[in-house]
């Protein structure tokens, strides 16, 4: 892993942990009344907050790196569903 030559992947993972996880915690505390059915106490609002921040980061990284294919795949998958 140390010699893996994808610095953007490491940066993306670090930003997801630094931004999406706190966003999930804040959103879950603020808006979270409905909880998932399995143990852990996760809320729907927190999970949605995590998802939205992660998707925003993915889109930003796609444009910053100049690789729009993942963004196009995301748009296509949302459009199909």
JOBELUR-V585198 format. One record per residue. RES is the residue in one small letter. D_LAST is the distance of its C-alpha to the last C-alpha in whole Angstrom. Layout:
BEGIN
RES:D_LAST
RES:D_LAST
END
This chain:
BEGIN
x:35
x:38
x:38
x:34
x:34
x:31
x:32
x:29
x:27
x:30
x:30
x:26
x:26
x:29
x:28
x:25
x:28
x:30
x:27
x:24
x:26
x:28
x:26
x:24
x:28
x:28
x:25
x:26
x:29
x:29
x:26
x:26
x:27
x:24
x:24
x:22
x:24
x:26
x:29
x:29
x:28
x:25
x:23
x:20
x:21
x:22
x:19
x:17
x:20
x:20
x:17
x:17
x:20
x:19
x:16
x:19
x:21
x:19
x:19
x:23
x:24
x:22
x:24
x:27
x:27
x:26
x:23
x:20
x:18
x:17
x:16
x:14
x:12
x:11
x:10
x:9
x:6
x:5
x:6
x:4
x:0
END
